[in-house]
Amino acid sequence: MKPTSSGELLLDYAIKILSLHEESHSALKEREIKTISIGTIETLAIYFLPAILEKFKKL
């Protein structure tokens, strides 16, 4: 199986995203974080934020 040219392009982006994700975790692991600020629109805050915050607390 071989990806299309568009698939190869997206794969390159996915690899970069995963690399940046790992890099951000490594950078933040060394810091002590005491507060988190979240900015969102009201609709998202009402429907999605409670579940996300609950999951965050568990982690």
LINTAUR-V716183 format. One line per field, one symbol per residue. phi: phi as a letter, one per 20 degrees, with the letter a starting at -180 (. if undefined). burial: # if it has 24 or more other C-alpha atoms within 12 Angstrom, else .. Layout:
phi = ???
burial = ???
This chain:
phi = .cfffffffffgfffffffffffffffffededdccdcdbeggfffedfgfffffffff
burial = ...........................................................
